[in-house]
Amino acid sequence: MNDSDLIKGSIDGDPRMQEALYQKYAPKMYAVCLRYAGNNDDAKDLLQEGFIKVFRNLDKFRNEGSFEGWLRRVFVNTSIEQYRRKVHLNSISEQEEKGIEDASVSVLDQLAERDIIRLVQELSPGYRAVFNLYVIEGYSHKEIGEMLQISEGTSKSQLARAKAILQKKVAEFLGEKRK
């Protein structure tokens, strides 16, 4: 069944079509939620909240771009809204921002996907949100600042700190694996 049929049937209230749409996209959207959540339970909550929004707003999908891209945006926005409800980032001064080094995290290539997800989940919610939006979703610091209601400089510093923390965690993880 193609997306157009699933969308039309879901809008018409057909529970079989809604279930089929859910089953088709839940694994991919769960992966999106997992990147923003601190744990599996929070990711499941985000998945549920996201699909509620999808089904309530499905009639607003305008077939401009891919349906999966539209879904991803709903789930990223749901994750950001949840983040805003739970956490606020501390702004930093420009001087503090200049003192932060942007360390490379190239060793991530050596880790399994589940290991990377677990390490990213260990970041504080603020660092995790900025890291995911910039590195995974491809947003600019300006866009992240607008989404999270923080300055562009704070976004940059949060990313630099997240990378530094991840680099340390990866080194520790790889050291433990070699023992």
Secondary structure, DSSP 8 states (H G I E B T S, - for coil): --HHHHHHHHHTT-HHHHHHHHHHHHHHHHHHHHHHSSSHHHHHHHHHHHHHHHHHHGGG--SSS-HHHHHHHHHHHHHHHHHHHH-------HHHHHT------GGGGGS-HHHHHHHHHTS-HHHHHHHIIIIIS---HHHHHHHHT--HHHHHHHHHHHHHHHHHHHHHHHHHHH-
